[in-house]
Amino acid sequence: MFYKKQGLPEIGEIVICTVKRVLPDSVFVDLDEYGREAMIHISEVAPGRIRNIRDFVKESKKVICKVLTVNKEKGYVDLSLRRVNQAQKINKNNEFKQEQKAEKILQDLSKKLKLEIKEVYEIIGNKLIEKYGTLTSAFNEITIDKTDLKDLKLDSNITKNLITIVKEKIKPQQVSINAIIKFETDASNGVELIKKALSTEKENIEINYISSPNYRLKITSTDYKTAEALIKNLSENITDFAKKTKSKFELVRQ
């Protein structure tokens, strides 16, 4: 990808990497989205004892990791390969592929305008990423006519061409994240507490009763980043509510 994120990733962030060097006790990788190097200690490659690290990682292969520590002064980033679950791997891989697809749209725009891709990023790409977080999020908003680009103060011809290309290349999509919520309470008004804890007015968050104490959660969105943010926010809200009411809460991703 041409575009690289500025700075360093955040602790807990899921990142896609390319294996660069494999040593007996560590692995060095390139952070594909940041253009920086990071390290995976052998203890974070896989659970249990590892006899041969090369059984798990090989040079030039793509791996999806979780950021454990970030030293902003020295620019060091430590990762974990073993702490990433299957759902996170799938979501990150899909997100990365979608962003690559989105970048190709900017390449088409650069050809249309007879500009270098770097110039197109300077004119519009970076502004879209700053406003929406990713090109994918911006383009998904364009496909469903939910975005207003006027505040970016772009040339009307550039905006018109971008919207045309986006709608030709991308069709409105939906992604979903599923989980099981377990909520238990010994309070006498337990049923009311559970209803209050799990109630939400957001149309893209659906919670259905399975059997005590289990509820099925489904979150839909136009992109995984937004869906992940929604599930994180909901989990934090229910956790806070559970603490206040001395209840038990657990969220199990599917």
PASEBA-1860 file (N, C-alpha, C; in nm, 3 decimals):
! residues 254
1> MFYKKQGL> 0.083/-0.119/0.000/0.000/0.000/0.000/0.087/0.125/0.000 ~ 0.041/0.226/-0.073/0.117/0.351/-0.081/0.106/0.428/0.051 ~ -0.017/0.437/0.104/-0.039/0.517/0.224/0.012/0.446/0.349 ~ 0.079/0.522/0.435/0.126/0.471/0.563/0.072/0.559/0.675 ~ 0.023/0.495/0.781/-0.025/0.570/0.896/0.091/0.640/0.965 ~ 0.063/0.756/1.021/0.165/0.832/1.091/0.180/0.782/1.236 ~ 0.300/0.800/1.290/0.323/0.766/1.430/0.334/0.618/1.455 ~ 0.288/0.576/1.574/0.297/0.437/1.617/0.158/0.381/1.644
9> PEIGEIVI> 0.142/0.250/1.636/0.011/0.191/1.667/-0.019/0.203/1.816 ~ -0.146/0.185/1.850/-0.189/0.191/1.989/-0.179/0.053/2.054 ~ -0.156/0.052/2.185/-0.155/-0.075/2.259/-0.292/-0.141/2.246 ~ -0.293/-0.270/2.214/-0.418/-0.342/2.195/-0.465/-0.345/2.050 ~ -0.404/-0.265/1.965/-0.445/-0.259/1.824/-0.407/-0.389/1.752 ~ -0.491/-0.431/1.661/-0.463/-0.548/1.577/-0.398/-0.497/1.449 ~ -0.282/-0.551/1.417/-0.205/-0.502/1.302/-0.166/-0.617/1.209 ~ -0.150/-0.585/1.082/-0.106/-0.683/0.983/0.041/-0.658/0.953
17> CTVKRVLP> 0.119/-0.765/0.948/0.265/-0.752/0.937/0.320/-0.848/0.833 ~ 0.443/-0.817/0.789/0.517/-0.908/0.701/0.642/-0.952/0.775 ~ 0.661/-1.083/0.787/0.778/-1.136/0.859/0.905/-1.099/0.783 ~ 0.997/-1.039/0.858/1.121/-0.988/0.799/1.241/-1.078/0.831 ~ 1.260/-1.105/0.962/1.371/-1.190/1.007/1.323/-1.282/1.118 ~ 1.366/-1.408/1.111/1.332/-1.505/1.215/1.459/-1.546/1.286 ~ 1.466/-1.515/1.415/1.581/-1.549/1.498/1.541/-1.661/1.595 ~ 1.636/-1.724/1.662/1.603/-1.834/1.753/1.504/-1.799/1.864
25> DSVFVDLD> 1.508/-1.671/1.911/1.421/-1.634/2.023/1.328/-1.517/1.993 ~ 1.322/-1.473/1.868/1.236/-1.360/1.835/1.212/-1.351/1.684 ~ 1.111/-1.272/1.650/1.076/-1.250/1.509/1.065/-1.099/1.486 ~ 1.127/-1.051/1.381/1.115/-0.910/1.344/1.026/-0.898/1.221 ~ 0.931/-0.806/1.230/0.833/-0.791/1.122/0.823/-0.644/1.081 ~ 0.771/-0.622/0.961/0.736/-0.488/0.915/0.588/-0.467/0.941 ~ 0.552/-0.354/1.003/0.413/-0.318/1.021/0.364/-0.260/0.887 ~ 0.286/-0.336/0.813/0.249/-0.298/0.677/0.180/-0.162/0.668
33> EYGREAMI> 0.100/-0.129/0.770/0.023/-0.005/0.765/0.101/0.116/0.817 ~ 0.213/0.092/0.883/0.289/0.202/0.943/0.427/0.222/0.883 ~ 0.477/0.122/0.809/0.610/0.135/0.752/0.719/0.134/0.858 ~ 0.695/0.059/0.967/0.790/0.051/1.078/0.819/-0.096/1.112 ~ 0.925/-0.114/1.187/0.961/-0.249/1.231/0.907/-0.276/1.371 ~ 0.874/-0.400/1.400/0.828/-0.440/1.533/0.883/-0.579/1.563 ~ 0.870/-0.621/1.689/0.926/-0.749/1.730/0.823/-0.837/1.802 ~ 0.833/-0.968/1.777/0.752/-1.067/1.848/0.849/-1.158/1.924
41> HISEVAPG> 0.842/-1.157/2.057/0.927/-1.247/2.135/0.875/-1.389/2.119 ~ 0.962/-1.486/2.129/0.924/-1.627/2.108/0.809/-1.670/2.199 ~ 0.801/-1.611/2.318/0.694/-1.647/2.412/0.557/-1.598/2.364 ~ 0.556/-1.505/2.267/0.431/-1.451/2.215/0.398/-1.503/2.075 ~ 0.477/-1.600/2.029/0.451/-1.657/1.896/0.338/-1.759/1.901 ~ 0.342/-1.847/2.001/0.239/-1.950/2.015/0.236/-1.996/2.160 ~ 0.122/-2.048/2.207/0.114/-2.098/2.345/0.197/-2.224/2.363 ~ 0.244/-2.246/2.484/0.323/-2.366/2.512/0.468/-2.352/2.472
49> RIRNIRDF> 0.542/-2.459/2.489/0.685/-2.458/2.459/0.708/-2.469/2.308 ~ 0.797/-2.386/2.257/0.828/-2.385/2.114/0.968/-2.443/2.094 ~ 0.976/-2.552/2.022/1.106/-2.614/1.995/1.173/-2.549/1.873 ~ 1.095/-2.521/1.772/1.149/-2.459/1.651/1.055/-2.346/1.609 ~ 1.101/-2.224/1.623/1.017/-2.107/1.595/0.972/-2.104/1.449 ~ 1.052/-2.165/1.361/1.019/-2.165/1.219/0.902/-2.257/1.183 ~ 0.856/-2.333/1.281/0.736/-2.412/1.259/0.612/-2.323/1.256 ~ 0.626/-2.200/1.306/0.513/-2.109/1.319/0.522/-1.985/1.230
57> VKESKKVI> 0.643/-1.940/1.199/0.661/-1.819/1.118/0.772/-1.839/1.016 ~ 0.754/-1.775/0.901/0.855/-1.782/0.795/0.870/-1.645/0.730 ~ 0.990/-1.614/0.682/1.016/-1.487/0.618/0.920/-1.463/0.501 ~ 0.880/-1.338/0.487/0.793/-1.289/0.378/0.645/-1.323/0.395 ~ 0.612/-1.403/0.498/0.472/-1.438/0.520/0.400/-1.327/0.597 ~ 0.269/-1.314/0.572/0.186/-1.218/0.643/0.138/-1.280/0.774 ~ 0.142/-1.202/0.881/0.089/-1.246/1.010/0.006/-1.132/1.070 ~ -0.091/-1.167/1.149/-0.176/-1.067/1.215/-0.150/-1.074/1.364
65> CKVLTVNK> -0.114/-0.961/1.422/-0.069/-0.957/1.563/-0.144/-0.852/1.644 ~ -0.125/-0.862/1.775/-0.180/-0.763/1.869/-0.065/-0.684/1.929 ~ -0.081/-0.552/1.937/0.023/-0.467/1.993/0.022/-0.479/2.145 ~ 0.136/-0.519/2.203/0.147/-0.535/2.349/0.203/-0.412/2.416 ~ 0.317/-0.363/2.367/0.381/-0.246/2.427/0.432/-0.153/2.317 ~ 0.436/-0.024/2.350/0.487/0.077/2.257/0.578/0.172/2.334 ~ 0.703/0.181/2.290/0.798/0.277/2.348/0.809/0.394/2.252 ~ 0.736/0.503/2.282/0.730/0.616/2.189/0.863/0.689/2.177
73> EKGYVDLS> 0.942/0.687/2.283/1.072/0.756/2.280/1.170/0.686/2.187 ~ 1.175/0.554/2.196/1.270/0.478/2.114/1.207/0.423/1.985 ~ 1.074/0.428/1.977/1.006/0.380/1.859/0.993/0.229/1.853 ~ 1.007/0.162/1.970/0.998/0.017/1.974/0.852/-0.027/1.987 ~ 0.817/-0.133/1.917/0.682/-0.190/1.926/0.694/-0.341/1.946 ~ 0.633/-0.393/2.052/0.632/-0.537/2.080/0.494/-0.593/2.048 ~ 0.493/-0.707/1.981/0.368/-0.767/1.935/0.346/-0.907/1.992 ~ 0.223/-0.954/1.979/0.190/-1.092/2.013/0.116/-1.154/1.896
81> LRRVNQAQ> 0.157/-1.272/1.859/0.089/-1.349/1.754/-0.015/-1.442/1.817 ~ 0.017/-1.495/1.935/-0.069/-1.596/1.997/-0.194/-1.537/2.062 ~ -0.198/-1.407/2.085/-0.312/-1.346/2.154/-0.420/-1.295/2.059 ~ -0.408/-1.328/1.932/-0.508/-1.286/1.834/-0.600/-1.404/1.804 ~ -0.731/-1.384/1.827/-0.825/-1.494/1.801/-0.863/-1.499/1.653 ~ -0.932/-1.606/1.615/-0.964/-1.628/1.474/-1.052/-1.518/1.417 ~ -1.149/-1.472/1.495/-1.239/-1.366/1.448/-1.162/-1.238/1.419 ~ -1.067/-1.204/1.508/-0.985/-1.084/1.487/-0.898/-1.097/1.363
89> KINKNNEF> -0.846/-1.218/1.339/-0.765/-1.240/1.220/-0.847/-1.218/1.093 ~ -0.966/-1.276/1.092/-1.053/-1.264/0.975/-1.093/-1.118/0.952 ~ -1.132/-1.050/1.060/-1.175/-0.911/1.048/-1.062/-0.821/0.999 ~ -0.942/-0.841/1.054/-0.828/-0.756/1.015/-0.789/-0.783/0.871 ~ -0.788/-0.908/0.833/-0.751/-0.943/0.696/-0.850/-0.884/0.596 ~ -0.979/-0.891/0.630/-1.082/-0.833/0.543/-1.069/-0.681/0.536 ~ -1.043/-0.621/0.652/-1.027/-0.475/0.660/-0.910/-0.429/0.573 ~ -0.799/-0.502/0.580/-0.679/-0.467/0.503/-0.705/-0.480/0.353
97> KQEQKAEK> -0.774/-0.589/0.314/-0.805/-0.610/0.173/-0.899/-0.502/0.121 ~ -0.995/-0.462/0.204/-1.087/-0.355/0.164/-1.014/-0.223/0.146 ~ -0.915/-0.198/0.232/-0.839/-0.072/0.221/-0.750/-0.075/0.096 ~ -0.698/-0.190/0.062/-0.621/-0.203/-0.063/-0.710/-0.175/-0.183 ~ -0.832/-0.227/-0.178/-0.929/-0.204/-0.285/-0.963/-0.055/-0.294 ~ -0.977/0.009/-0.178/-1.008/0.151/-0.175/-0.894/0.234/-0.234 ~ -0.771/0.191/-0.207/-0.657/0.264/-0.262/-0.652/0.255/-0.414 ~ -0.697/0.143/-0.469/-0.702/0.128/-0.615/-0.799/0.229/-0.677
105> ILQDLSKK> -0.902/0.265/-0.600/-0.996/0.366/-0.648/-0.926/0.501/-0.660 ~ -0.839/0.532/-0.563/-0.761/0.656/-0.572/-0.664/0.651/-0.689 ~ -0.613/0.533/-0.717/-0.524/0.517/-0.833/-0.601/0.543/-0.962 ~ -0.726/0.494/-0.968/-0.811/0.521/-1.085/-0.839/0.670/-1.098 ~ -0.860/0.734/-0.983/-0.885/0.878/-0.982/-0.761/0.955/-1.030 ~ -0.644/0.908/-0.988/-0.519/0.975/-1.029/-0.500/0.966/-1.181 ~ -0.537/0.852/-1.240/-0.528/0.836/-1.386/-0.628/0.927/-1.455 ~ -0.748/0.937/-1.399/-0.853/1.021/-1.456/-0.811/1.168/-1.454
113> LKLEIKEV> -0.746/1.208/-1.347/-0.706/1.349/-1.331/-0.566/1.375/-1.387 ~ -0.500/1.266/-1.429/-0.362/1.275/-1.481/-0.268/1.333/-1.376 ~ -0.277/1.276/-1.255/-0.193/1.317/-1.143/-0.122/1.196/-1.085 ~ -0.014/1.218/-1.011/0.054/1.109/-0.941/-0.029/1.070/-0.819 ~ -0.021/0.944/-0.776/-0.098/0.898/-0.662/-0.064/0.978/-0.536 ~ 0.061/1.020/-0.522/0.102/1.102/-0.408/0.025/1.233/-0.405 ~ 0.005/1.294/-0.522/-0.068/1.421/-0.530/-0.215/1.400/-0.493 ~ -0.273/1.287/-0.536/-0.413/1.260/-0.506/-0.433/1.243/-0.356
121> YEIIGNKL> -0.337/1.178/-0.289/-0.343/1.167/-0.144/-0.336/1.303/-0.078 ~ -0.248/1.388/-0.129/-0.232/1.522/-0.071/-0.358/1.606/-0.091 ~ -0.422/1.589/-0.207/-0.540/1.669/-0.240/-0.665/1.620/-0.167 ~ -0.685/1.487/-0.165/-0.810/1.434/-0.112/-0.795/1.313/-0.019 ~ -0.702/1.220/-0.051/-0.690/1.096/0.025/-0.665/1.117/0.174 ~ -0.566/1.198/0.206/-0.533/1.223/0.347/-0.647/1.290/0.422 ~ -0.720/1.377/0.352/-0.834/1.446/0.416/-0.947/1.348/0.447 ~ -0.969/1.253/0.356/-1.073/1.152/0.380/-1.036/1.062/0.498
129> IEKYGTLT> -0.908/1.023/0.504/-0.862/0.937/0.614/-0.870/1.011/0.747 ~ -0.835/1.138/0.746/-0.841/1.218/0.870/-0.985/1.230/0.920 ~ -1.080/1.243/0.828/-1.220/1.262/0.867/-1.289/1.130/0.902 ~ -1.260/1.023/0.824/-1.334/0.898/0.840/-1.254/0.784/0.901 ~ -1.124/0.801/0.919/-1.041/0.696/0.977/-0.975/0.608/0.873 ~ -1.050/0.571/0.769/-0.997/0.490/0.659/-1.064/0.532/0.529 ~ -1.000/0.498/0.417/-1.062/0.523/0.287/-1.188/0.438/0.273 ~ -1.182/0.315/0.322/-1.296/0.223/0.313/-1.420/0.283/0.378
137> SAFNEITI> -1.402/0.338/0.500/-1.515/0.400/0.571/-1.571/0.518/0.491 ~ -1.481/0.599/0.435/-1.524/0.715/0.357/-1.602/0.672/0.234 ~ -1.551/0.573/0.163/-1.615/0.529/0.039/-1.747/0.458/0.067 ~ -1.755/0.385/0.178/-1.882/0.321/0.215/-1.990/0.424/0.243 ~ -1.949/0.536/0.305/-2.043/0.644/0.330/-2.091/0.706/0.198 ~ -1.998/0.717/0.103/-2.034/0.772/-0.028/-2.136/0.682/-0.099 ~ -2.116/0.550/-0.089/-2.205/0.457/-0.159/-2.348/0.463/-0.108 ~ -2.365/0.499/0.019/-2.502/0.507/0.074/-2.547/0.651/0.092
145> DKTDLKDL> -2.474/0.742/0.026/-2.511/0.885/0.025/-2.524/0.944/0.164 ~ -2.432/0.903/0.254/-2.438/0.954/0.391/-2.323/1.050/0.423 ~ -2.249/1.092/0.322/-2.134/1.176/0.349/-2.148/1.311/0.282 ~ -2.089/1.411/0.344/-2.087/1.547/0.290/-1.942/1.590/0.280 ~ -1.893/1.607/0.159/-1.752/1.641/0.138/-1.728/1.790/0.128 ~ -1.832/1.870/0.151/-1.817/2.015/0.136/-1.715/2.074/0.233 ~ -1.711/2.019/0.356/-1.620/2.073/0.456/-1.473/2.045/0.424 ~ -1.447/1.955/0.328/-1.308/1.926/0.289/-1.257/2.029/0.188
153> KLDSNITK> -1.350/2.114/0.138/-1.315/2.223/0.046/-1.235/2.172/-0.075 ~ -1.295/2.074/-0.141/-1.231/2.014/-0.257/-1.281/2.078/-0.386 ~ -1.201/2.063/-0.489/-1.242/2.107/-0.621/-1.364/2.025/-0.663 ~ -1.467/2.090/-0.714/-1.592/2.022/-0.749/-1.571/1.912/-0.853 ~ -1.478/1.932/-0.945/-1.450/1.832/-1.048/-1.389/1.706/-0.986 ~ -1.299/1.726/-0.888/-1.236/1.612/-0.819/-1.341/1.534/-0.741 ~ -1.428/1.606/-0.669/-1.533/1.542/-0.591/-1.628/1.462/-0.680 ~ -1.667/1.523/-0.790/-1.760/1.458/-0.883/-1.700/1.330/-0.939
161> NLITIVKE> -1.574/1.336/-0.981/-1.507/1.218/-1.036/-1.489/1.108/-0.932 ~ -1.455/1.148/-0.808/-1.438/1.050/-0.701/-1.569/0.977/-0.675 ~ -1.677/1.050/-0.658/-1.807/0.990/-0.629/-1.849/0.894/-0.740 ~ -1.826/0.934/-0.865/-1.861/0.849/-0.979/-1.784/0.717/-0.975 ~ -1.653/0.725/-0.953/-1.569/0.605/-0.950/-1.605/0.515/-0.833 ~ -1.627/0.575/-0.716/-1.662/0.498/-0.596/-1.791/0.419/-0.619 ~ -1.892/0.484/-0.675/-2.021/0.417/-0.694/-2.015/0.312/-0.804 ~ -1.919/0.326/-0.894/-1.900/0.224/-0.998/-1.830/0.100/-0.942
169> KIKPQQVS> -1.737/0.123/-0.850/-1.651/0.015/-0.800/-1.702/-0.053/-0.675 ~ -1.775/0.020/-0.591/-1.816/-0.034/-0.460/-1.967/-0.034/-0.446 ~ -2.019/-0.148/-0.406/-2.161/-0.159/-0.377/-2.178/-0.158/-0.225 ~ -2.288/-0.100/-0.175/-2.311/-0.096/-0.029/-2.300/-0.235/0.031 ~ -2.224/-0.248/0.141/-2.205/-0.378/0.203/-2.238/-0.371/0.352 ~ -2.254/-0.487/0.409/-2.275/-0.496/0.554/-2.187/-0.606/0.610 ~ -2.124/-0.576/0.721/-2.048/-0.677/0.794/-2.115/-0.695/0.930 ~ -2.096/-0.811/0.988/-2.160/-0.836/1.118/-2.064/-0.905/1.214
177> INAIIKFE> -2.082/-0.876/1.341/-2.007/-0.940/1.449/-2.108/-1.003/1.544 ~ -2.086/-1.130/1.577/-2.177/-1.201/1.665/-2.109/-1.239/1.796 ~ -2.186/-1.240/1.902/-2.132/-1.276/2.033/-2.246/-1.326/2.122 ~ -2.207/-1.393/2.231/-2.303/-1.436/2.332/-2.278/-1.353/2.458 ~ -2.382/-1.292/2.509/-2.374/-1.216/2.633/-2.430/-1.301/2.747 ~ -2.352/-1.312/2.854/-2.398/-1.380/2.974/-2.412/-1.277/3.085 ~ -2.536/-1.259/3.132/-2.562/-1.158/3.235/-2.642/-1.223/3.347 ~ -2.583/-1.225/3.467/-2.647/-1.288/3.583/-2.655/-1.191/3.700
185> TDASNGVE> -2.763/-1.197/3.774/-2.777/-1.114/3.893/-2.863/-1.187/3.997 ~ -2.831/-1.164/4.125/-2.907/-1.223/4.235/-3.009/-1.125/4.292 ~ -3.017/-1.007/4.233/-3.108/-0.905/4.285/-3.253/-0.949/4.268 ~ -3.339/-0.902/4.357/-3.480/-0.939/4.354/-3.549/-0.886/4.228 ~ -3.499/-0.772/4.178/-3.553/-0.715/4.053/-3.461/-0.749/3.937 ~ -3.413/-0.872/3.937/-3.314/-0.915/3.838/-3.358/-0.899/3.694 ~ -3.484/-0.935/3.665/-3.533/-0.926/3.527/-3.526/-0.782/3.477 ~ -3.568/-0.687/3.561/-3.565/-0.546/3.522/-3.421/-0.497/3.501
193> LIKKALST> -3.329/-0.543/3.587/-3.188/-0.503/3.574/-3.129/-0.553/3.443 ~ -3.160/-0.677/3.410/-3.107/-0.736/3.286/-3.161/-0.660/3.164 ~ -3.291/-0.630/3.165/-3.350/-0.557/3.053/-3.286/-0.419/3.039 ~ -3.261/-0.354/3.152/-3.200/-0.221/3.148/-3.056/-0.228/3.099 ~ -2.983/-0.329/3.144/-2.842/-0.343/3.105/-2.828/-0.368/2.955 ~ -2.920/-0.449/2.900/-2.906/-0.491/2.761/-2.986/-0.407/2.663 ~ -3.061/-0.311/2.714/-3.145/-0.231/2.624/-3.058/-0.136/2.541 ~ -3.092/-0.121/2.416/-3.023/-0.028/2.327/-3.120/0.019/2.219
201> EKENIEIN> -3.109/0.145/2.181/-3.197/0.201/2.079/-3.130/0.205/1.943 ~ -3.006/0.158/1.936/-2.935/0.162/1.809/-2.985/0.051/1.717 ~ -3.019/0.089/1.593/-3.077/-0.005/1.499/-2.980/-0.116/1.458 ~ -2.849/-0.086/1.460/-2.752/-0.186/1.414/-2.700/-0.274/1.527 ~ -2.760/-0.265/1.646/-2.727/-0.354/1.757/-2.852/-0.434/1.793 ~ -2.842/-0.566/1.777/-2.957/-0.652/1.802/-2.924/-0.752/1.914 ~ -3.007/-0.756/2.018/-2.986/-0.847/2.131/-3.112/-0.930/2.152 ~ -3.095/-1.062/2.148/-3.209/-1.153/2.164/-3.183/-1.254/2.276
209> YISSPNYR> -3.289/-1.286/2.350/-3.281/-1.382/2.460/-3.269/-1.524/2.405 ~ -3.176/-1.605/2.462/-3.161/-1.745/2.423/-3.218/-1.832/2.533 ~ -3.147/-1.837/2.645/-3.192/-1.905/2.766/-3.105/-1.853/2.879 ~ -3.164/-1.841/2.996/-3.093/-1.781/3.110/-2.958/-1.849/3.135 ~ -2.848/-1.770/3.147/-2.839/-1.624/3.143/-2.786/-1.572/3.009 ~ -2.815/-1.643/2.899/-2.752/-1.614/2.770/-2.839/-1.531/2.676 ~ -2.772/-1.436/2.609/-2.837/-1.352/2.509/-2.749/-1.348/2.385 ~ -2.812/-1.348/2.269/-2.735/-1.342/2.144/-2.722/-1.195/2.099
217> LKITSTDY> -2.599/-1.154/2.069/-2.571/-1.018/2.026/-2.527/-1.019/1.880 ~ -2.586/-0.931/1.801/-2.544/-0.916/1.661/-2.529/-0.768/1.630 ~ -2.412/-0.731/1.582/-2.384/-0.592/1.546/-2.355/-0.586/1.397 ~ -2.425/-0.501/1.325/-2.402/-0.484/1.181/-2.354/-0.343/1.152 ~ -2.271/-0.332/1.050/-2.217/-0.202/1.011/-2.165/-0.210/0.868 ~ -2.123/-0.096/0.816/-2.068/-0.094/0.680/-1.920/-0.131/0.679 ~ -1.857/-0.136/0.798/-1.715/-0.174/0.805/-1.685/-0.231/0.943 ~ -1.578/-0.312/0.949/-1.542/-0.382/1.073/-1.497/-0.286/1.183
225> KTAEALIK> -1.431/-0.178/1.145/-1.380/-0.084/1.246/-1.496/-0.025/1.327 ~ -1.601/0.016/1.257/-1.718/0.073/1.324/-1.787/-0.033/1.409 ~ -1.798/-0.154/1.355/-1.863/-0.263/1.429/-1.785/-0.297/1.556 ~ -1.651/-0.300/1.545/-1.567/-0.327/1.662/-1.584/-0.218/1.767 ~ -1.592/-0.092/1.722/-1.610/0.019/1.815/-1.744/0.009/1.888 ~ -1.847/-0.035/1.816/-1.980/-0.050/1.876/-1.982/-0.159/1.982 ~ -1.920/-0.274/1.950/-1.919/-0.385/2.046/-1.834/-0.351/2.168 ~ -1.727/-0.276/2.147/-1.642/-0.233/2.259/-1.718/-0.139/2.351
233> NLSENITD> -1.789/-0.043/2.291/-1.864/0.055/2.369/-1.978/-0.012/2.447 ~ -2.048/-0.104/2.381/-2.157/-0.175/2.447/-2.104/-0.259/2.562 ~ -1.991/-0.328/2.541/-1.931/-0.412/2.645/-1.890/-0.329/2.766 ~ -1.832/-0.211/2.741/-1.789/-0.123/2.850/-1.910/-0.073/2.930 ~ -2.017/-0.039/2.859/-2.138/0.012/2.926/-2.201/-0.095/3.015 ~ -2.211/-0.219/2.961/-2.271/-0.328/3.040/-2.181/-0.365/3.157 ~ -2.048/-0.361/3.136/-1.954/-0.391/3.244/-1.971/-0.293/3.359 ~ -1.981/-0.164/3.327/-2.002/-0.060/3.429/-2.134/-0.082/3.503
241> FAKKTKSK> -2.237/-0.115/3.426/-2.368/-0.139/3.486/-2.364/-0.260/3.578 ~ -2.294/-0.366/3.536/-2.284/-0.488/3.616/-2.212/-0.461/3.748 ~ -2.107/-0.378/3.744/-2.034/-0.344/3.867/-2.123/-0.268/3.964 ~ -2.201/-0.174/3.912/-2.287/-0.092/3.997/-2.398/-0.176/4.061 ~ -2.444/-0.278/3.990/-2.555/-0.359/4.041/-2.508/-0.492/4.098 ~ -2.375/-0.509/4.111/-2.314/-0.631/4.165/-2.362/-0.755/4.089 ~ -2.362/-0.744/3.957/-2.404/-0.853/3.871/-2.283/-0.913/3.801 ~ -2.303/-1.025/3.730/-2.197/-1.089/3.657/-2.221/-1.072/3.507
249> FELVRQ> -2.115/-1.031/3.437/-2.127/-1.008/3.292/-2.009/-1.071/3.219 ~ -2.039/-1.137/3.107/-1.932/-1.193/3.022/-1.979/-1.185/2.877 ~ -1.885/-1.148/2.788/-1.914/-1.141/2.646/-1.823/-1.239/2.574 ~ -1.880/-1.333/2.502/-1.803/-1.436/2.432/-1.820/-1.416/2.282 ~ -1.710/-1.384/2.213/-1.715/-1.363/2.068/-1.734/-1.497/1.995 ~ -1.808/-1.494/1.885/-1.830/-1.614/1.805/-1.759/-1.603/1.671
END
